[in-house]
């Protein structure tokens, strides 16, 4: 099951930075979350 906002693409760089900080601050494993965020940025 996927969440509705899973495919959302942020176009504002400031929004992306805040979202990345939020994800890393609230995840169980920062290493996994960080690698996923890096993959998304490369796309």
C-alpha positions, 0 to 999 in steps of 0.5 A: 500500500502506498501513501497518496503523497508518495509520488509528490515532487517538491519544486521549491529548494527550501521546501526540500531542505526542510522536508529532508531535515524533518524526515531525518529527525523523525525516522528510526534509522537515519542511514536508511532515510539518508540513502533514500533521500540521496537517491531521490535527489539524483533522479 
